[in-house]
Amino acid sequence: MTGSPDLQTLNTDCYGQVKLRLREVIAQQGSAGALRLPSEADLSQALGVSRATLRSALLSLQKEGRIRRLHGHGTFINRHALGIGANLAEAGAFMDLLAQEGYRPSVRTLDRRLVPLAEQEAGALELGEDETGLRITRVFLAGDEPAVHSVDLFPARLLPADHDRLDEQRSTFEFVSTHLGAPVCYSVARIRPVLPTPDVAAALRVSSTTPLLQLSHTHIRADERPVAVTVVHVNDAYLSFSVIRTYLDE
């Protein structure tokens, strides 16, 4: 196929890797003006993955508005989304989002402790009084520069006994799925511009007058119970967000 990218075989049938590789394919083909993707059979063979894994990755990209799948015609790149970086509708880890922006990402844990839940926190987690939670404060770096300040709060009652040994380097979604017994089904987020508190300003190395994007997430599992709360402050000098609304394809 004319304009097809050089697709390298993946060594593992991994959904996350397939999706990341497809995003690279989309960027490469889109920049060359080739908006139609190869067939599922060709992509599956070229990437060395199963059709089921490929379809899951394509469906996720379709929901994000990155591609359009037209019955009887094929799969096409949404050229209007080519210049868009992080999509607010995506459940992407900040390590991945920063990598997609071309940075060398890393994460640093600033604090980790059991704390009494404030009234607002307990309310968001649908817990009563006198409950405690595990609070993990981290900074995600773009190269050597702090880009994202993140505070996760998990109900202590859901944690295993050896919670002090758990790996906080994981994303919030991976942490919940691995250590709290059930994965996040969906998240509800409040988004607003704010000025940083002194601790956030110090962690991100910005002045107190620098506007930041605050994302306040409540993460919900399949039984409709909140399982975590995350408050994130993003410096859009390193990571900016857009929203892609998708409608039914033909």
Secondary structure, 3 states (H helix, E strand, C coil): CCCCCCCCCCCCCCHHHHHHHHHHHHHHHHHCCCCECCCHHHHHHHHCCCHHHHHHHHHHHHHCCCEEEECCCEEEECHHHCCCCEECCCCCCHHHHHHHCCCCEEEEEEEEEEEECCHHHHHHCCCCCCCEEEEEEEEEEECCEEEEEEEEEEEHHHCCCCHHHCCCCCCHHHHHHHHCCCCEEEEEEEEEEECCCHHHHHHHCCCCCCCEEEEEEEEEECCCCEEEEEEEEECCCCCCEECCCCCCCC
